């Protein structure tokens, strides 16, 4: 997307390489200057226009018989539009002016009289996939790093370069809309099954050869079947749209995330013909691009990039892990590392405990990896190790045993002589100071904390705890490990509760207080949902376990000394939440039984803002005490660690956008 596409010198391209070979095949190789991944920004698009103009001229003179788009980057074909440029758009007219020339450019590519082939390796996302869809034929390799999709909905928008139209034309309405509504990335095989990809090759080494053959044989995509085309017509289209709205509304609120609902409107109202849908796409897209939700979600995207950048830049690539403690947390950490491609040895005093962890791990593998060969390969990478013989081979050793200082110290002093040079040593402690655990070690600076959240497979954040004497290199290596297992590392100071529990406990404790004082349970939780939290604080307490919640609240001083809270009373009665079938809610088949009662929407909105004030106050205090480095780190930790409403951009970002809430939060803290 760019304000205006002007001419570029075809002989002096910065982001593309272009040539017409001896066979008359034009090659456009994307290699964005100074970037590790290809994204479509202003200059690359200007240069692309020069390439298309050159090919149009060569085709008219019979000097070009085909055009092939490919990439010189190791991990991306085109990973989408350059999000850094999105903030330049202040008004809907800015967006429309930026879109128009790029839309025309993609149409010119589609109308070329010679075959146009996209040869895809790595990420082909968003605008990159929209460009590929403007080509006549698409070939992708089957390599693990190749993924296709439209993640725009996660940024508060939907595809805006006629990707909505072309995806429906290629894959049919049902598949295309699901891809766009969910934002999920597709493996090449799945994309081929939907008709988005026309041909697969085993590895990227075959791409150029097969693309060349596709040009010479003038291959062209078949597009959607007659049955899929029928689904675009009334009344079937209206029925499909109605089902989509219902399913989408069950997952997100339209007031919080309007993009998927506007996408459904686009299909429902204008999907009968390609031309109507193309014209309407920009009309519905432009308001989303300049919306508060989209701006805030772009902030969240930048937070993910920031956290990924915390890792040690080179030199440490963990391949083998050793986990001590096969309880729920240790076993799940081990299983997740295996899912992420690592070899993991799991140690415990009890082989029976390890076997239980293996059974849970297999269920995770079956859910995540699905195919039996992949599940079998994962099980082969998970090694039972009662004696701890594999410690010497591990790149990282993680302790996840009982929260007892003396026991942890004994474990680590026994481990230290066995570690290979450069291996990371980490504790999953949630309450004991890292420096205290490390005190007896010959090299106490080697120990760091890696605080995972339960359930490990679902929560994307890991707090990397910098102990009072932890070496910075070890902290950064810990971040590299967290990134390697596809999670976000947040460096935190070694203090009670670190960041996430420290800010979450006051929020949950205040909700319990309100409940004790007579506020209806369902009103409290509905108000939190109205604000944008993923679940209500009382339901969350049940999920965590009321016994655990009560203990953490005491550790962090959230409950006054000598005062018995509702949590304490429920725990004494043996009502510990979901795990016992009753807490604040009665649980049936894993779900809480809620009362079918509705409350005034304005009251819910007001209560929702009040509920988060203790959390906001705790965030400000944590930042003041340097628990994390910056307000952006607070936002990242609270979003990815607690699920704080992403469309609001994080607690500190929310406070900056709503200054009045800052004063209210301070009063709440006082």
N, C-alpha and C positions, 0 to 999 in steps of 0.2 A: 504494500500500500504506500502510495506516495502522492504528494500534492500535484505533481505534474511530471509526465514522462517526456523528457527532452532527448535530444540526440546524444549518443555516445560514440566515440571513435572505435570502430570495430578492431582496429589494429593496436589499441591501447587499453584493453580491458583489465580491470583490477580484480574482479570477482569471478570472472568466467574465462575459460580457455575455449577458443573456437577455431575449427578448421574444416575444410571440405577435402576429404581424402581422394585418392586416385580413382576410387570406384564411384565418386560423386556422392558419397554419404557425408552429411554435415554432422559434426560432433560438437555439442555444447556441453562442456564439462564445468560444473559448478564447484568453485573452490574459493569461498569467500575469504578475502584477505584479512589476516590477523585474527581469525576466529577458528575455534576448534570444531564448530558445527556450522552447517549451512542454514541460514535463515533468509527469508525474503524481506529486504529492506529497500530503501529508496534507491541507492546506487545499484544494487544487483538487478532491480527491476528496470532501471534505465538501460543498463547494459543488455539485459534480456531483450528489450525492445529493439536495440541495434542488431542483435543476432537475428531476430525474427524478420526484420526488414531486409537483412542481407540474404536470408534463406528465401524469402518471397521473390526477391530479384533473381537469385540463382535458379529457382524453380521455373520462373517464367522464361528463362533463357535455356532451360533443359541442362543446366550445369549442376543441379542437385537432384538426386533421386530419392532422398529421404533425410530426416532429421532425428538424431538420437540425443536425448537428455540423460546425462549421468552425473556422477559426483566423484570428486577426488578425495573427499573426506572418508575417514575410516569408519565413522559411526553414524553418518547421516547422508541421506539423499537430500532432502530439505526438511528440517525439523519444524517448519511453520513460518509464520510471519515474524518479523523482528519486533518483539513486544516492547522494546525500549522506545520505539517510535509512536506507540499508541497514545501516549500522554500528550502528544502534540495536537491531538484533536480536541478542540474545546466545544464545538457545536456540531449539530447534526449536519449542517452544510459543509463543515470541514471534512467530515467522514465521507459524505457523498462525492465531494470534489476529489478526494483521494482515491476512492474506489473506481470512479468512472474510467480513467485511462487504463488501469490494470485489468478491469473487466473487458475492455475492448481488446487489449493485448492477448488475453487468454482466448477470446473469440477468434482472433487472427491465427493463433496457433491451431485451433480446432479446424479452421477453414483452409489450412494449407492443402494444396492439391497433391502433395507428396506425402508418403507415410511418415507419421511422427510417433516415435517410440520413447517411452520412459523406461529406463533400465535402473531398477531400484535396489539399493543396498542400504541397510541401516534404517534410521527413523525417517518415515515419510508421513508427516503429520500436518494437519491444518492446511495452510496455504500451499504447502509442498504437495499434499495429496490433491488439492484443487488444481494445481498446475498439471500433475500427472493425469488427472481425469480429463483435462483438455486435450491430452494427446490421444492418438487413435488406438494405441495398443500399449499394454503395460506388462512388463516382465519383472519379477522379483526373485531374489534368491531365498532359500529356505534357512538361512543362517539364523542363529538364536537372537542376534542383535537387530534383526530386521523386523520392524513393526509399522503398522499403518493405522491411521485413525484421525478422528476429528475431536481434539480435546477442548475445543473452543467453549463448550458449555461450562467448563470449569473456570473459565475466565469471564463468565457472565455474558457471553455472546453466542452466536452460532456461525457456521461457515458463511463468509460474506463475499467470496469471489466466485459465486454461482456454484459452489460445491453442493449446496442443497439440491439444485436442479440436476447436476450431472451425476450425483450419487444415486438419486432416485431413478434416473434413466439407465444407469448401469446395473444396479443391484436390486431394483424394485423398492417400492415404498416401505414395506415392513422392515427389511434388513437395513436399508439406508437410514431410516428414521431412528431405529434403535441405536445404530452406531453414533449418530449425532446427538441423540438425547442422553446417552450414557457417558459419552466421551471416552469410552474404553478403547484401548489399543488392540489391534488384531494381529495375530500371527499370520504369516504369508499364506498358509494353507487355508485358514478361515476366510481371508480376503479373496482367495481364488474361488472358494466355494460359493461366495456371494456374487461373484462376477466383477468385483472391483479390480482384481488382478486377472490377466488373461493367461499367463504362462509362468511356471515356476522352474527354476534351475537349482541344482544342489548347492552351489557356492557362488560367491561373487566373481570368481575367476571365469565363469561361463557367461556372464552377463553380456559383455561386449560382443562375443561371438554370436549369441542367440539374438541380440538386438540387430546385428548386421543381417542375419538371415531373415528376420522379420521385415526389414526394409526391402530386401531383395524379393521377398515373396508377397509384399504388399499386404501384410496381415492387418486386420482391423477387428476391434472388439465387437462381439455380437450384441451386447447390451441385454436389457431385461427381457424375459420371456413374455409371450402374449398374455399369460395368466397374471404376471406381475404388472404388466401395463394396464390390465383390466382393473386392478385395485386402485388406480388413480382416478377412476371415474365414479360419479355419484350413482347410487347412494353408498357404495362400498367405502369410498374415501371418508365420508362423514362418520361411518361406523368405526373405521380404524382410528380416526382422530379422537373420537369419544373414548375409546379404550386407552389410547395413549395418554389422554389427559388424566384419566382415572388412575392409571399406574404411576404417572409422574407425581400427581398430587399426594399419593400414598408415601412418597419418598421425600419431597421437598414442598415448601410453601411458595405459592406464586409471588407473594409479597416480598419474600426473601430472595428468590431465584427466578426472575421472570423469563430468562432466556429460553428454557425448554418449552414454556407455554407459548411464547411468541413463535417459536419454530413450528409447533403443532398448528397454530393459527395460520401460518404461511402455507403449510401443506393443505389444511382443511379448506381455506378460502380461495387459494390460487393454484392448487396442485393439478388442476385438470389439464393444463397445457404447459409446456416448457417456457414459452414466451411470457405468459402471465406470471409464472412463478419467478422468472428471472427479474422482471421489473419490480415485483413486490418484495423480493429478497432485500434489496437495499433500503427500501422504505421501512421495513421492520428492523433491519440490522442497525441502522444509524442511531436510533435512540438508545439502544442497548449499549453501544460502544461508549457513549458519553454519560452513562448512568453511574450513580454512586456505587452500585453493586460491582460493576465491571472495574471501576477504578480501585476499589478495595480488594477485589480478587486478583488484580494485577500486582498489588502490594504483596499479597500472600504468595504469588508465584515468585516474586523477587526474594522473599524470605527463604523459599526452598533452595534457590540458587545460592544464597548466602550460607546456609547450613552446609550444603555440599562443598562449599569452598573452605570449610574448616579443616579438612583432612590434610595430612602431610602430603606435599605435592608429588614427591617421588620417593622411591626406595623401599617402601613398605607395602607389600601386597600379600595379605594373609590368605593362605590356602587351607591350613589345618587349624582346627580349634580343639581345645580340651576343656570340658565343662565338668566341674566338681559339684555334685549334688543333683540327684535325679528326681527331685520333687517336681511339683507343678511348674515352678518358674525355671529351674535348671533344665528339666527335660524339654520344655517348650523353647528355651533359648537354643539348645542343641538342635532341635528339629528345624527351627527356622534357619539356622546357619546351613543346614544340609539343603533345605529348599533353595537357598541362595547359591548353591553350587560348591560349598565347602565340604571337606572331609572332617568329621567330628567324632571324637572319642568321649564317651560319657561315663563318669566315675561315680560310684556310690558304694557304701559299705554293704548294701543289700542288693544282690542280683535280682531279687524279686521286685525291688523298687525300679531298677533299670528296665526290667521287662514291662512294667506298667508304662514307663515313659516311652518305650518303643511302640507299644500299642497305640498310644496317643499320637505319636509321630507318624505312624502309618496312616492313620485317619487324615492327618494334615496333608501328607503326601498325596493321598487319593483325591482330596478336594482340590489341591493346588496343581498337581501334575497330571492327574487323570489317567493317562495311558499307562498300562501295566509295565512296559519296559522302563519308563521313566521312574515309576514308583519303585520297582525292583532296584534300579541303579541308586536311588536315594537311600533305600534301606541298606545297601551295600556300603554306602559312605558313612553310615552311623554305626559306630563300633562300641560294643560293651567293654568296659575296662575297669573292673573292680580293683585291680592292683595299681592302676595309674601308670601303666607302662608306656603309654603314648605321650606322656607329658613332654618327654625329650624331643618329640617330633613337632610339637605344636608351635604355631606362630603366635597364638594367643591362648592364655589360660584364664578361664573365668570361674570364680568361686561363687556358688549360689546355695549356701547351706544356712543352717539356723543362725539367727541374729544373736550370737553369743561371742563376745570379744575374745575370750580365752581360747575357744575352739577355733575361731578364725585364725588367730595368731599361730596356733600349732600347725594348722594346715599350711599356711604360707611359709613358715620357717622350714617345714619339711619339703615344700615345693622348690624353694629358691635355688638350691644346689643342682636341681635336675633340669632347670630351664636352659634352652639353647640361647646363644647370644642374640640379642635383638628381639626376643619374644616379649609380647605385652603381658603384663600381670594385672589382673583386674578383679575387683570384688563387686558383686551385685547388691551390696548392702544398701538399705534404705534409711538406716538410723544411726549407724556407728561411724564416727569420724575416720576417714581414710588414714590420717596420720597416726591415730591410735592403733589401728590394725597393723600398720607398717612399722611401728616402733622397733620390734625385735629383729627386723630384717637387716642383713649386712648392707643392702642397698635400698633403703626405704623410699628413695625417689622414684623407684621403678613402679610402685603400686599406684594405680588409679582406680576410680570407680566407674562402673558401667551400670547405670540404673535403668533397667527395662521396666516396662509397664505391662500389666496383665489385662487382657490376653495378648501375648507377645505377637501372635500372627496378625493382629488387627491394628494395634496402636503403632503409629509410624515413628514415634520419637524415642530416642535413648539419651538420657542425661549422662554426659561424660564428666565425671567429677574430678576436679583438680584439687587434690589434697594439699595441705599446707606445705608439704615438701615434695610433691609430685613434680617430676621434670616435665618441662613444656614439650619436649620431643615425645615423651610417652603419652601425653594427653593428645597430641596430634595424631599419633599412631592409633590411639583408641578411636579417634574420629574417622580415620581411614578404614578401620575395621567396620564401624557402624555403617559407613557409606557402602562398603563392600557387600553388606547383607541387606542393602536396599532400604535403609532407614535413615532418618535425619539425626545427626549428632548435635547436641546442644551442650556447650561447655558451661558448667556451673561451678560456683564456689562450694566448697565442702562446708555446709551449714545445715541445721535441722530442716528437713523437708525439701532441701535443694530448692528448685523453683516451683515445679508443678504441684507437689503436695502442699507446699507452703501457701500457694495462692488458692488452691482448691478447697482446703479444709475450712477456712473462714466462710466461704460461700456455702458449703454444705451445712456447717454448724448453724449459720444464720437461718437457713431453711428449716432446720430442725426446731430452732427457737420459735419461729413463726408458727410452726405446726403445734408446738406445745401451747402457744398462746391462743390457739383456736382457729388459725387460718386453715381452710379446708385443704386436705392433702392434694386433691386433684387440681385445685386452683393454683397451688404453688407450682406443681409440675407443668401445668398448661401454660402458666405465665413464663416459665423458663423457655418452653418451646416457642412461645410467641416472640420472645427476644431473639431466638435463633440457636439456642443450645441444642445439642443432639438428643438429650433426654433430660428429664427433670431431676433436680438434686436429690429428691427422696427416692426415686427409682434408682438413681445412680448409687445411692448409699446401699440399697438392697443388693445391687449388682456387685459392688465391692465386697460386701460382707459387713454387717453392723458391728461385729466384734473388732474387725480390723479398723473400721472407721473410728470407733470409740477410742481405740488404743492410739492411733495416729493423732487424733484430736487432743488427747491428753499430752502426748509427747510435744506437740506444738503449742500447748497452752491455750487452745481454742475453747476449753471448758474451764470455768473458774474452779479453783481448788475446793473440794468438799461439796460441790454442787452436783447432784445427780441429774443427768439429762435423760431425755426420752430414749436416746440410744442405749444408755446404761440399763434402763428398765426393760427394754426389749431384749437386750443381751442376757440379762438375768433370767428372763422367761424362756430362754432358749430360742428366741425368734431372731435368727441371724441374717435374714434376708433370703435371697433366691436359693442359696445352698441348703436351707432347711425348709423351704416352701412357704415361709411367712416372715415378714418384717414390717415395714410400713405398708406393704401390699401382701396379699395372698397370691402366691405364684402357682400357676397351673400349666403344666407342660412347657415350662421355661418362659412363660409370659405372665406379666402382672395383670390381675383382675382390676380394671378401673371402673369407676362409677360413670354411668352415662349421664353426665351433667354438663351443661354449658354455662359459661360465665360471660359477662359483658366484655367485649373486645377491648375497649378503652381501659377498663380496670385491669385486664390481663397485661396490657402494654405497660401500664404504670407500675404494676407489681413486678413485671419482668425487669424493668430498669432498676427497681429497688433491690431485687434479689442479687444482681451482679455487683452492687456497690462494694460489698466486702471484698470481693475478688479484685475489683479495680484498685481499691485502696491497698490491698496486699501487693499488687503488681507494682504500684508506685514505690512502696516501701522496699520491695526487693531490689528495684532498680537503684534506689538511693543507697542501699547497702552493698551494691556491686555484686549481687548474686550472679548476675550475667553481665555481659559487656555493655549492652545498649538496649534502648527501647525496642528496637527491631528484634533483638534476641528474646526479649520478654514476649513480644507478639508471637514469634515463632514457637516458643516453648508452650505457651498457653493454647495456641490454636492446635498444634500437633500433639500436645500432651493431654489436653482436656476436651478438645472439640469445640472450643469457644467459637461462636458464629463466624465462619470464614468470610461471609459476605460483609461483615463489619470491619474486616481488616486486622483484627487483633485488638486486645484491650487498650494498649497505649495509643494505637492509631485511632481507635474509637474515641478515646478521651481527647485527642487532638482535634477531632472533627466535631466533638460535642463538649465544649469547654465547661458548660454548666454542670455536666456530670462529674467533672473533676472536683468541684466544690462539694457536691453531695457525697462523693466517695470519701473525701477527707473527713466530713462530718461523721460518716458511718464508721470510719476507722477510729475516730476519737470517742 
